[in-house]
Amino acid sequence: MKYVDEFNDRNLCLSLVKKIDSLLGGSEVSIMEVCGTHTMAIFRGGLRSLLPPPIRLLSGPGCPVCVTPTSYLDKAVALSEKEKVIIATFGDMMRVPGSNSSLEKQKAAGKEIRVVYSPLEALNIAENNPDKKVVFLAVGFETTSPTIAVTAIEARKRGILNFYLLSGHKRVPPALESLVRDGDLKVDGFILPGHVSTIIGVKPYLFLAEYGLPSVICGFEPLDILQGICMILRQIKEERAEVEVQYSRVVKNEGNAEAMALLHDIFIETDSEWRGLGPIAGSGYNLRKEYGDLDANQVFSLMDTASVETDGCICGQILKGLKIPNQCPHFGKSCIPSSPVGACMVSSEGTCAAYYKYG
Amino acid sequence: MPPITSMDKNILLAHGTGGRMSHKLIDEVFLRVFDNPILLEKDDGAIVEIGGEKLAFTTDSYVVKPIFFPGGDIGKLSVWGTVNDLAVMGAEPFYISCGLIIEEGLELEILERIISSMAEAARIANVLVVTGDTKVVERGGADRIYINTSGVGMLKKNLPLNGIEPTDKIILSGSIGEHEVSVLLARDELPFHSDIVSDLAPLNLLVSEILNVDGIKFIRDPTRGGLATTLNEIAEGRNIGIIVEEEKIKISEEVKAVCELLGLDPFCLANEGKMVVVVKSDCADEVVRRMRKNPLGRESEIIGEVVGELNGRVCLKTRVGGTRILDMLTGYQLPRIC
């Protein structure tokens, strides 16, 4: 952890803040951090209080739990009602509200819902409960998807036939492109996700340059983020729009070829619905036909239902960076972390949860 | 009884974590029904007066899983946990009760180990287990063994929340998070291991070092919900503000690493051998000096102070020099996925 401590050095941080101030020269700049882990890190470090006021940081659609639509949750809830089904899920999903229930409430009502820390753990549950059907809620960005791909392969290898995936994978670049193309978005640059980029590399973001938007792939410690902001401001000042890598100690330009090959072997790109943003072409992953026997949608003949959002919930506009949580009528009143209305309040990495917790 | 409209239909795990949802449950169900002035104090225990003597009285149930973990077991925890509740109220603990709910099939050898451990814990903390009860429920009716202990002690010094004032200092007796992380890892559900040992300890041995210092205002042990919850309870209860410095709050490298990996907030992790002391500013150094002389308080540190502003909120000065709100635990901590 010593390695991490060095990225929290107070004096270095303060000197970067000074540099940011001088690069700004008084003009207002809006920067979107796409990834929920960045949102959290910014709040945890109290960076907003350090940055000069003309910098506006907006949180983007980068929390996979937050962007999972109600219809997906409804399927998971419906599955949990079935006989001899165990739902295995990452913890964040427990409180995400579906139309009528959440997994947390299903568990309290006696349904078998297990929180796991990795998809392989879910596979082990299947192996240890041969008379049950174990459905893993396969939610996540490109960071998480390769581990789920490995689990699919492992299920085959170990001959485990009672393990299924409910695929809700999301791909970051198509969502980002849809946001940028939307035209509503008012940002001057992007802090791009660090972990996702470890897998996909730099290339999928190059379209941002065509829109004249400077962007930097950033690490997650305070110094990383401040340096990333400096790099964006410098691009703006020099009238450049490139994809730069601040997080070079981890992210390679070409990404992780092995992980990408795995994704390609198991999944096929598909259109996918994002909570608050709606359907986005090519923004999801589904299991390939060859892995249809693992696909919970097929095996349990699940029907797609329409997602119903709560009246007045502005998660969609928050995920697009158009509004901030304080502008929502539900925020802090009917929508709090222990009983969230909208998705952004659910995961600790959701924008509303971060605003609520760290104000 | 009027319906409790704002509650969920069922009790959720999150209602039992000591954070905001537990508070809501207590306020909306227990306080409303058992309406009396002693309970309304909302303290960890009650101060009762019998025949002119002020006694501290508390109860707690222990359901820790697994029942053995690095640094302790459910038996030791059930004695010291209750001893600690009494100690931080400013009382000297004397007598403990022991109520057991045992699942049919529990190995006798396991029960003996737990009871021996309780006896050892009582001896170290200088209390007597003087009464008890045993119930056995059918298999599946409980998870191996649950223990309830109650404790009574003699109140040595009343430490009411309303004694706290701006400029008072906040002292923390050592590093945070070890208990919860050690228990979490002892469940063997995670694919990694560590050497983290629970900080479980009898705090009456540390409280007794400082209780006769005049400026001691308030003591609390940050158990469930962690340091963040305890500080918020103080700030909200007294409607004052608290500012603490991240740099002064010790977190071991191992605990930090586990928190990073699992997305846990160390400020919300449970401790079983740590205490927060609010003390008059000019006595703070003396209290720290005394606490550090005791092995249980060797890493004591002034972590912050009470301020007149902030209206019931806690503010953290971050290591990099920023500031942010430190909120109490809401629900339970959910491991993150990215």
Interface residues (C-beta under 8 A of the other chain):
Chain A: M1 K2 V4 N8 D9 R10 C13 L14 C35 G36 T37 F43 R44 G45 G46 L47 R48 S49 L50 C63 P64 V65 F90 G91 D92 M93 M94 R95 E104 K105 K107 A108 A109 V115 Y117 S118 L120 E121 V139 G140 F141 T143 T144 H195 P222 L223 I336 P337 S338 S339 S347 S348 E349 Y356 K357 Y358 G359
Chain B: D8 K9 N10 I11 L12 L13 A14 R20 M21 K24 E189 L190 P191 E253 K256 A257 E260 L262 G263 D265 L316 K317 T318 R319 V320 G321 G322 T323 R324 I325 D327 T330 G331 Q333 L334 P335 R336 I337 C338
